Amino acid sequence: MHDLTIAYTIAMPEPWTHEYHVRIDIEGITGDTLDLAMPVWTPGSYLVREFGRHVSRFTALAPDGTPLHWERVDKATWRVHTGGQTAVSVRYRVYAFEWTVRTSHLTSEHGYFNGTSVFMYVVGQTQTPVSLRIHPYEGWRVSIALPQDEEGRYHARSYDELADSPAEIGTHRLFRFEVQGRPHEIALFGHGNEEPDRLVADIQRIVETVAAFFKNDIPYERYLFIIHLGDGLRGGLEHRNATTIAVDRWAFQDEARYTDVLRLVAHEFFHTWHVKRIRPHNFDPFDYSREVYTPLLWVMEGFTAYYDALFVRRAGLTSPEAYLDYLGTRIANYLNIPGRHEMSVAESSLLAWIKLYRRDENTDNSTVSYYLKGSLLALLLDIDLRVQSQGRRSLDDVEWALWERYGRRDRGFTPDEFRAVLEEVGGRSYEAFFARYVEGTDELPLAEALRALGLHLHLEVDAGTPRAWLGVELREEANTVRIASVRRDSPAAHHDINANDLLLAWNGFYVRDTAFVRERLRESQPGDVVRLHLVRDGRLIERQVVLGETPPNRATLRPAEDATPEQQALLHAWLEGLS
Ligand SMILES: [Zn+2]
């Protein structure tokens, strides 16, 4: 099929109905049928979401307004019988009432859409240029990263670019700043305890830091941050020229929580290069009709999770001590995931679709996050490169090499090509590293690696945590306590305590809340036997459990007394971003 002319229009005449009205005018059709499809997933979020389920009132019209016959071919595809027409106008509505960065949200307050959740693509034409007209609700303004012509139409080089351009429509606040002569815009929806001036200044600082990391080789003309403030929100989704970030509206005054917001900003902004351009070979153009698999998410998301905190540090927005505390927390979290012995990070990457994005009570027992383990692998590689080269090389050089060779040329890489770049920069083989830590599940040599930076890694049980250990996560429900999950190889697992059991009594006493359990554990010793009454599947059961010893849940990183000047220099260069 030759290129068609494809013009999208999206309107929201009654936003309180949560329905976007979408119209697609297609010209230059030659066949008897025309297939249109809704994506089943959105790039950057590895879950089949079936966006087609929110589509209604589909119609297809000839230029004179005559309805054309159409049929639903599968869960995502609509087939229009053109009846010889060369131009067809398709209209449908999309129910948009899921407020996440990956979906769409239309209410009397605002409109937000992530392209994949509202726009059908013409099958076989995802690389054809398209135009978009947005009719905002009365009095609302539009923020979108696409270029606009004099007639108000937006233009995208392809469906991919259209789908990759989220929009915020409403009465949101707008802020602007420039970095290296490029305009950056922040569309801020919602209110809480934010300080806009500080937030804008800090985001600018992060943009400057990440851009400088890539030697100010900025791949976009213009960049848009859409930031949503809402109750309990947290999430971000990367795009080539934009990002949508959702955070809790009250996250801006507490220092630790605000730093987390800044890490999220740095994370999504780093993706502008790393993931959106420095990317696996099968990312972009995307196949929107099914899962796209890669064993490289530990590089794509893990490296990003490593650098996000480091950028906030290097931007001077947090102290070296606070950064090391954060890293300690990450290490402690990792060491408390039994699944790290069960599944490699390469497999966890590949299976994101059914594992990380579909968490259940067994997730931590059976898998390890490619974000978390990937970030610690990035740490190990970074330290190794710095130590082996006596400070002349680092993971930053690997990123730059990936950018020069692949990202800037908009070429993806295979897992082997990624490893080749790493080995070229490192000047040595990483075969054993990959076999043990990427494809394998060996314990990571974190203490040893950090020692090379003159840091001592200390593991302990947090002062607030009881020494006696049951090995369960608990959930409070209306005056009762339920077992949310049972940790592999814990006392609870060994004594037949199940997830979903209702924990009724501890040594014969009613368990009213989780604090009660914590208090009883605090009064117990490892080795004590407790009698638990539980309700399982409607029956009362009793279990005797021998309590264990709580494993370390806190990791601290402190400069070692005997660190050499060379180690101190490496530490300083790492924390400040010098190489
Ligand atoms: Zn990410």
Residues whose N, C-alpha, C, O or C-beta is under 5 A from the ligand:
A	BS01	ZN	E301 T304
